[in-house]
Amino acid sequence: MSNAYRSAYHHIVGVRLAETKLARETVVPLLPRLRAIRSARIARALAGGVGIAGAVCLTASALLTSDGTPTHVLLGAGAASVATYLLARVVLGVAGSFRQARGWTLPRLTGELDADLARIDASNPLHPLARHLGALEAWSTTLPLAAISLLLPLTLHYAFISVTGAETAESFARWIRISLVIVGHAHLALMALAIAFGRKLSRLGGEGLATLSIHREWARAWGIVILVSAMPGLFLLAVPPILTAITGIAFIPFMFALTRRRLMNERATLELAEEATTARVAGDLRVAPSSLEEADWLELAAVDGPHTAERARLPHA
């Protein structure tokens, strides 16, 4: 390695080490919150998957049975989804509590600039966590929206009927079968619109998410679902569209608005952590090298300026 290359190498690597150390010190306090967001996203995705499976079982039971089984399946699917979410949060929370933030150690470097910069960047604890959060975002949004779209309308009907009068599992099961025939396609339309909304949120950046007209989004979905339900309703005295409109206005606005708000809050925490990884150390970083064969080959000397040196707080071999 020539002296010029060695000098440039040590300068670039030393600066990157200082930046990574500074970034890590900013990110570490945010790791518990980021891990909690990851746990919440996993739990929501699992709960949504259970809810969708429950909706499939509900449809099958309505087609294959003639007793009150669909009512029990409906209530069981909702309870199973909630239980899945809570159990996943507890299990992942307990697992996360055993993880202690490790102190930053100097990566083992080889003298190859590109490879060593990659090793230094990989030592930042935010990078793998950010990748996991990004991969989970769409699933944690679309699956719960789909499950809610399929299960909540009938659940609201059951709650209303149970409060206003006596209702048996068998009689409500007949209502479920009628609903599947008359407005089952409206449930599927709402599910498709909700999934499209969730995917749209995942594609938007922070500014787009903040400026999104949420009232236009839910009103559009609500209107389309009413129109879809009106297809058989034209021959049934418009009862399905009216019932769909009343049911939809009870939860669609809240479902859309709360989903966006939750995603905005999670994104804000992640963006705050990502800003730390863009930290830059000013000044001329002088590096005193030793043998490249040793694990502690690099000793970081002082950074120009007392404030920069204090902020960097670099490890010594």
N, C-alpha and C positions, 0 to 999 in steps of 0.2 A: 504494500500500500504506500503510495507516494506521500510525501509530507503535505502537499497541497490537498490531496484527497482526504488524508487523515484529519487535517485541520478542519476542513469543511464538514466531514463526517461527524467529528466530535461536536462541532457547533450545532449542527442540525439536530442530532440525536439529543444533545444536552438540552436544547430549547424545548424539544418535544417532551422530554421527561419532566421538565419543569412545568409545562402546560398541563400534562397529564396529572401530575401530583396536585396542582392547584384545582383542576377540574374535579378530581376524586374527592378532595376535601369539601367541595361544594355539593357533590352528588350524594355522598354517604348519608347525610342527614335526611335526604329525601327517599332513600331506599325503602324504609318501612312503608311509606305511603305508596310508592310504586308497586311494591309487592302486594299490598292490599288491593290495588287496582287490578293487578293480574289475577289475584284470587277471585275478585268480584266478577271479572270477565269470564273466567273459567266456570264459575258457579252459574252465571246467567246462561251461558251456552249449554251447559248440562241440563239446567232446568227447562230451557226452551226445547231441547231435544226430547226430554221426557214428556213435556206437554204435547208436542207434535205426535209422539207415539201414542199418547193417550187419546188424542183426537182420532187417530186411525182405528184404535180399539173401539172407540165410541161408535164410529160409523159401522164397523163390523158387527158390533153387538146389536145395533139398531136393525141391521139387515137380517141377522141370523136368529134373533130371539123375539119372543112375543110377550115377555114379562117386563119387570122393572129394571132389568140389568143395565140398560143404557143410562139410567139416572145414576146408578151406583158408579158406573164407569166414569161418567162426567165428573162427579164429585171426587172420585178417587184420583182422576187425572190431575185435577187442580191441586189437591192435597199433595200428591206425589211430586208435582213440580215445585211447590213451595218447600217441601221437605228436602228435596234434592238440593235446592239453592242453599238452604240453611246448613245442611250437613256438609256440603262442599266448602262453605265459608269457614265452618268450624275446623274441619280437617285441615284445610290449607292454611288457616290461621295458626293452628297448633304447630304444623310443620314449619311454618315461617318463623315462629318464635324461637326455634332451636338454631336458627341461622344467625350467627354473629358476624358482623362486618369484619372482614379480615384486614389487617394492616397492609398497606401497600408495600410490596417488595419489588426490588429492581428486577425487571425482566432479564432473562439470560440472553445476551446479545452475541452476534456472530461476526460483526464487522461488515456485513452486507447491508447497505443503507435501506433499501426498500423492505427487505425482510425484517429488519430490526424496527423500522417505523411501524410495520404491521403488528409486531409483537407488543410494542408499547401501546398502540391503540387498543389491542385486544385486552390489555390489563385493566381497561376502564370498565367498572362493573355495570355501567349504564348500557353498554352496547348490546350484550345478549338479552338483557331485560327489555330494552326498547324493541328488539326484534320480536320477542315473544308477544309484547303488547300489541305491536302492529299486526301480527298474524291473528291475534284473537279478536281484534276490534270488530270486524265485520260479522263474525260468528256470534259474538256476544250481543250484537244489536239485532241481527235479522232473525235468529232463532227464537228469542223471547217474543219479538213482535209477531212472528208467525203463530206461535202457541197461543198468545193472547187473542189474536184474531179468530182463531178456531174455537177456543173454549169459553172465553169470557161472555160473549153474547148469551149463550144458553145458560151459563151460570147466573148471569144477572136476571134472566127470566125466572129461573128457579128461585132465586132469592126473593124476587118481587112477589111471585105467586105464594111462596111459603109465608111471607109476612102478611099478605092480604087475606089469606084463607087457607083452609086445610088442603094439603096436596100429598098424594101418595106417590111412591116411586113408580107404580104402574101407570098412573094417569099422566105423570110428567113424561114418562117414557114415550107415551103416544104423542105428546107434544114435540118431543125430540124427533120422532120419525116424520111427523108432518113438516117440521122445520127443515129437515134435511131434503125433503122432496121439493118444498116450495121455495126456500131461500138458501139451500145448501150452496148453490153457485155464488150467492152473494158473499158467503163466508170465504169461499175460495178467492173471490175477487179482492176482498179486503186483505186476505193473507198476501196475495201477490203485490198489492199496492204497499202494504207495510214493509215487505221485503225490499221492494224497490226504494222505498224511503230510507230504510236502514243502509242499503248499499250507497245511496246518494250521500248520506251523512259521512260514510267512511271515505268517500272520494274527495269530499270538500276539505280545504285547508282551514286553518283557524279563523281567518277573516271571513271566508265564505260561510262557515258554520255560524258565526256570530251574526251575520247580516241576513241569513236565510229567513224568509217570511214564513214562519211556522204556521200562522193562521191560514195562509193560502194553501200550504201543504195538506193540513188536515181537512180543510174545507173541500179541497179537490177530491181527496180520498172518500170523504163522506158522501159527496154528491155522486160520485161514480158508483159507489155501492148502492145508493138509493135507486139510481137508474137501472142498475143490473137487477135488483130485486123487483123492479116494476114490470119486468117482462111477463111473468105469470100474473102479476098483480093487476094487470089490465082486465083480466077475466075473473078476478076475485074481489071486486069492489075496492081495489087499491089498498087492501089491508096489509099485504106484505111490505110495500114501500113505506107506509106510515109507521108500522112496527119497526122496520129497519132504521128509519130516521130517528125515532125516539131512542132505540137501543144504541145506535151509533153515536149520537151526540152525548150520551152518558159516559163514553170512555175514549172515543177516538181522539178528541182534542188533547186529553190528558196523556194518552199513550204517546202521541207524537211529541208533545212539548216536553214531557219528562225524559224521553229518550234523548232528545237533543241537549237538554240541560245537563244530564248525566255525562254525556259524551264531551261536552264543553269543559266540564269540571275536570274530567280525567285528562283531557288534552292539555289543559292549563298546567297541571302538575308535570306532565311529561315534557312540555315545552320549556318549563323552568329548569328541569334537569338537563335538557339538551343544550340550553344556553351555556351551562357550565362547561360543556365540552368544547366550546369555542373560545375558552379563555386563552389569552395571549400574554406571554411574559415579555415585558419590554426590557431593553438593555442588551448588553453584550455578555452572553453566558460563556465564561471561560471554563474549559474542561481540562482536568489533569488526568491523562490516560495512564493506565498501567498495562499489564499483559492482557492481550485479547483472549488468551486461553483460560484465564481465571474467570470464575463465576462473578466475582466482584471486580470486574475489569475496569469499571468506570467510577471515578470519584468526582463528584460535582463540586466545583469550587464556588466561591461567592459570586452573586449576581450583582452587576453594577447598580449602585443605589441602595441605600439601606431599606427602603420600603419594598423594593422588588425582591431583595434577598429574604426579607421577612415573609413575604407572601409565598415565595417558592418553597421554603422549608424543605429542601431536597435531602434525600438520605445520603449518608456517607458510607463508604465501604469499610 
